[in-house]
Amino acid sequence: MAGSLSKSRNPLLGYALLFIAIALLPQLGAYPIFVMKVLCYALFACAFNLLVGFTGLLSFGHAAFLGTAAYAAGHALKVWGFPPLAGLAFGALAAAAMGGVFGLLAIKRSGIYFSMITLALAQMLYFFFLQASFTGGEDGLQSVPRGSLLGLDLMNDLTLYYLVLAVFIAAFWLIYRTVNSPFGQVLTSIRENEARATSLGYDVDRFKLLAFILSAGLAGLAGATKTLVLGFATLSDAIWTTSGLVILMTLVGGMGTLVGPMVGALVIIALENKIGDFGKALADASGINWFNSLGESVSLVTGLIFIVCVLAFRRGIVGEALALFDKLNTKRS
């Protein structure tokens, strides 16, 4: 359905306008670090959506690839002195390689068995990061330098902002081309009816493995970019709750849509950053001191949002908007 919608509407102009608007956000007063963080998680969610929304594989361990790339890129930039783009590429390749290992071990299973294998492998990797010396353990990998690119100092937040935006646009274009290619059509057919795809002569396991590796590499690119932006990589990048967070972003925004994960990432990250201020405002307005502790209950709020989305907006924000748009067009015609 998402593929037919994108073809009928020819959304390239809309995507171009969207990215122009994002490029103008710092000029309109948006905080560059916050927007860059949203872009990193949006790329993470888009990568995950490529696997679950277009291939039908639900991974519970995608944080492993975010964390792998975060540590790999951070180590390459800080210890080996890699230039920024080389560090990002190294992180993405490390995550893709890890995705190949995970995929070979999990791809033969389906459903909940596939999901639980990815979760178990991710937890094993998490404990490795906890004990490894190059990760800094519980302290994390700190003081990762941004460096410079083509003579431009990336310590300038605005300069780095446009580099991050360029990376995101390139990754988004790759996802768009993948989804709308013959390869993407095969992935969609696997999602809809795997037995039928097999009967048509497709090597289903090979296609699923390639999709898994591509999704892992793009998730890794998000993790490497996040390390470059924030200057550190910690265990929170690889913990299982981050895998749950990306599932929430994808479902809230709209699984199986290209823009949905971006919207979901914006909603969730904005909540994490602004829920405390909102609670203080409510406490001042109502006089109820309990609202002051709302900032410590982000998981509770995001959980409630997830419940509301499952009950009332099962297709996510973007999915419901597209369905409403189609319904209005049908009535007019």
C-alpha positions in Angstrom: 0.0 0.0 0.0 2.8 2.4 0.9 4.5 1.7 -2.4 1.4 2.4 -4.4 0.8 5.6 -2.5 4.3 6.9 -3.1 4.1 6.1 -6.8 0.7 7.8 -7.3 1.6 10.9 -5.5 5.2 11.2 -6.8 6.4 12.5 -3.4 9.9 13.6 -4.5 8.8 17.3 -4.5 7.3 16.9 -1.1 10.5 15.3 0.2 12.6 18.2 -1.3 10.4 20.8 0.4 10.6 18.9 3.7 14.4 18.8 3.6 14.6 22.5 2.6 12.4 23.3 5.7 14.7 21.2 7.9 17.7 23.1 6.5 16.1 26.4 7.4 15.3 25.4 11.0 18.5 26.8 12.6 17.7 30.2 10.9 14.3 30.1 12.5 15.7 29.7 16.0 15.8 25.9 16.4 18.6 24.5 18.5 21.0 22.7 16.1 22.1 20.0 18.6 18.5 19.0 19.3 17.6 18.8 15.6 20.7 16.8 14.8 19.8 14.4 17.6 16.3 14.0 16.1 17.8 13.4 12.6 20.1 10.7 14.0 17.2 8.9 15.7 15.0 9.5 12.6 17.6 7.7 10.5 17.8 4.9 13.1 14.0 4.5 12.8 14.0 4.7 9.0 16.6 1.9 9.0 14.5 -0.2 11.3 11.4 0.5 9.3 13.1 -0.8 6.2 13.4 -4.2 7.9 10.0 -4.4 9.8 7.8 -2.2 7.6 8.9 -3.4 4.1 10.3 -6.8 4.8 8.2 -8.0 7.8 11.1 -8.9 10.1 10.7 -7.6 13.6 14.1 -7.2 15.3 14.3 -6.8 19.1 18.1 -6.1 18.9 18.6 -3.2 16.6 20.3 -1.2 19.3 23.3 -3.5 18.8 24.0 -1.9 15.5 23.6 1.6 16.8 26.0 0.8 19.6 28.5 -1.0 17.5 28.8 1.9 15.1 28.8 4.4 17.9 31.8 2.8 19.6 33.6 1.9 16.3 33.3 5.4 14.9 34.2 7.0 18.2 37.3 4.8 18.6 38.3 5.5 15.0 37.9 9.3 15.4 39.5 9.6 18.8 42.3 6.9 18.9 43.1 6.3 15.2 42.6 9.9 14.1 40.2 9.2 11.2 38.7 12.2 9.4 34.9 12.6 10.1 33.5 11.0 6.9 35.9 8.0 7.2 34.9 7.6 10.8 31.2 7.6 9.9 31.9 5.1 7.1 33.9 2.8 9.4 31.1 2.8 11.9 28.5 2.0 9.3 30.6 -0.8 7.9 31.2 -2.3 11.4 27.5 -2.3 12.0 26.8 -3.9 8.6 29.3 -6.6 9.4 27.7 -7.2 12.7 24.3 -7.3 10.9 25.7 -10.0 8.6 26.7 -12.1 11.7 23.3 -11.6 13.3 21.5 -12.3 10.1 23.2 -15.5 9.4 22.3 -16.8 12.9 18.7 -15.5 13.0 17.4 -15.4 9.4 16.5 -19.1 9.3 13.9 -18.5 11.9 10.7 -16.4 11.6 8.2 -14.7 13.9 8.8 -14.5 17.6 11.8 -16.9 17.3 13.6 -14.5 14.9 12.9 -11.6 17.3 14.1 -13.4 20.4 17.3 -14.5 18.7 18.1 -10.9 17.7 17.4 -9.8 21.3 19.6 -12.5 22.8 22.5 -11.7 20.4 22.1 -8.0 21.2 22.3 -8.6 24.9 25.5 -10.7 24.5 27.0 -7.8 22.6 25.9 -5.4 25.3 27.7 -7.3 28.0 30.8 -7.4 25.7 30.7 -3.6 25.4 30.3 -3.4 29.2 33.5 -5.3 29.8 35.6 -4.2 26.8 38.4 -1.7 27.6 38.1 0.3 24.4 34.4 1.3 25.2 35.2 2.8 28.6 32.7 0.5 30.3 30.0 2.3 32.3 31.8 5.6 31.8 31.5 5.3 28.0 33.8 6.6 25.3 34.2 10.3 26.0 35.7 13.4 24.3 35.3 12.1 20.7 36.6 15.0 18.5 34.5 16.3 15.6 37.6 17.3 13.5 37.2 19.3 10.3 36.0 18.7 6.8 37.3 20.4 3.7 38.8 23.1 5.9 35.6 23.7 7.8 35.7 23.3 11.6 33.0 20.9 12.7 33.1 22.3 16.2 30.8 24.9 14.8 27.4 23.5 15.4 25.9 25.0 12.3 28.6 23.6 10.0 28.1 20.1 11.6 24.3 20.5 11.2 24.5 20.7 7.5 26.9 17.7 7.3 24.4 15.7 9.4 21.5 16.8 7.2 23.5 15.8 4.1 24.2 12.4 5.6 20.5 11.9 6.4 19.4 13.0 3.0 21.8 10.5 1.3 20.6 7.7 3.6 17.0 8.6 3.0 17.5 8.6 -0.7 19.1 5.1 -0.5 16.1 3.8 1.4 13.7 5.4 -1.1 15.5 3.9 -4.0 15.7 0.5 -2.3 11.9 0.5 -1.5 11.0 1.5 -5.1 13.4 -0.9 -6.8 12.8 -4.5 -8.0 14.7 -5.6 -4.9 12.2 -3.6 -2.7 9.3 -5.1 -4.5 10.6 -8.6 -3.7 11.0 -7.6 0.0 7.4 -6.4 0.0 6.2 -9.7 -1.5 8.1 -11.5 1.2 6.4 -9.5 3.8 2.9 -10.1 2.3 3.3 -13.8 1.5 6.7 -15.5 2.0 5.5 -18.9 0.7 4.3 -17.3 -2.5 7.6 -15.5 -3.0 9.4 -18.8 -2.5 7.1 -20.5 -5.0 8.0 -17.8 -7.6 11.6 -18.9 -7.4 13.1 -16.2 -5.1 15.8 -17.1 -2.7 13.9 -15.7 0.3 16.6 -16.2 2.9 19.2 -14.3 0.7 16.8 -11.4 0.2 16.0 -11.2 3.9 19.7 -11.3 4.8 20.6 -8.5 2.4 17.7 -6.4 3.8 19.0 -7.1 7.4 22.5 -6.1 6.5 21.4 -2.9 4.8 19.1 -2.0 7.7 22.0 -2.7 10.2 24.4 -0.6 8.2 22.0 2.4 8.0 21.3 2.0 11.8 25.0 2.0 12.3 25.4 5.2 10.2 22.8 6.8 12.6 24.9 5.6 15.6 28.2 6.9 14.2 26.6 10.3 13.3 25.2 10.5 16.8 28.7 10.0 18.3 30.1 12.7 16.1 27.3 15.1 17.2 27.3 14.5 20.9 31.0 13.6 21.3 30.5 10.4 23.2 29.2 6.8 23.0 27.7 5.1 26.0 26.1 1.8 26.9 22.7 3.4 26.5 23.3 3.2 22.7 23.4 -0.6 22.9 20.9 -1.5 25.7 17.7 -3.3 24.9 15.5 -0.3 25.9 16.9 1.5 22.8 15.7 -1.3 20.6 12.3 -0.8 22.2 12.5 2.9 21.6 13.1 2.6 17.9 10.1 0.2 17.7 8.0 2.8 19.4 9.2 5.6 17.1 8.3 3.5 14.0 4.9 2.5 15.3 3.9 6.0 16.4 5.0 7.6 13.2 3.7 4.9 10.8 5.2 1.6 10.0 5.6 1.0 6.3 5.8 4.7 5.4 8.9 6.5 4.5 8.2 9.7 6.5 6.5 8.0 9.4 9.6 7.0 11.4 10.9 10.6 11.1 7.7 11.9 12.7 7.8 9.2 15.3 11.4 10.1 16.2 10.5 13.8 16.5 7.6 13.0 18.8 9.5 10.7 21.1 12.7 12.8 21.3 10.7 16.0 21.9 8.9 14.3 24.7 12.1 13.1 26.3 13.5 16.6 26.2 10.4 18.7 26.9 8.3 16.6 29.3 10.1 18.0 32.3 9.4 21.6 31.3 5.8 20.7 30.6 5.4 19.1 34.0 6.7 22.2 35.7 4.3 24.4 33.7 1.4 22.1 34.8 2.6 22.3 38.4 2.7 26.1 38.3 -0.7 26.3 36.7 -2.5 23.8 38.8 -0.6 23.9 42.1 -0.1 20.2 42.1 3.5 19.4 43.0 3.3 15.9 41.5 3.6 17.3 38.0 7.1 18.4 38.9 8.2 14.8 38.8 6.7 14.2 35.4 10.2 14.6 33.8 11.3 11.5 35.6 8.4 9.5 34.1 9.2 9.7 30.5 8.8 5.9 30.1 5.3 6.1 31.6 4.3 8.9 29.2 5.8 7.2 26.1 4.1 4.0 27.2 0.7 5.7 27.3 1.3 7.2 23.9 2.1 3.7 22.6 -1.2 2.4 24.0 -3.2 5.2 22.5 -1.5 4.7 19.1 -2.2 0.9 19.2 -5.9 1.5 20.2 -6.8 4.5 18.1 -4.0 5.1 15.5 -2.9 1.6 14.5 -1.3 2.8 11.3 0.6 5.6 13.1 0.4 9.3 12.6 1.5 9.4 9.0 -0.4 6.2 8.1 -3.7 7.5 9.5 -3.1 10.9 7.7 -2.6 9.1 4.3 -5.6 6.9 4.9 -7.7 10.0 5.7 -6.4 11.7 2.6 -7.3 8.7 0.4 -10.8 8.6 2.0 -11.4 12.3 1.2 -10.2 11.9 -2.4 -12.5 8.9 -2.9 -15.5 10.8 -1.6 -14.7 13.7 -3.9 -14.3 11.5 -7.0 
